[in-house]
């Protein structure tokens, strides 16, 4: 099954969501976490985190 979503989140919320996904061993969570971290690294300004946009297309097993 394919899933696609586009989010505009505060950086803090994005980090919390991906942490929760990793804790539950969600499919694609590590990839998404790496993408979020890369985006966050590019959007840090003077130590502040700003809103980010995340686009993800993942293939998940049927359950």
Secondary structure, 3 states (H helix, E strand, C coil): CEEEEEEEECHHHHHHHHHHHHHCCCCCHHHHHHHHHHHHHHHCECCECCCEEEEEEEECCCC
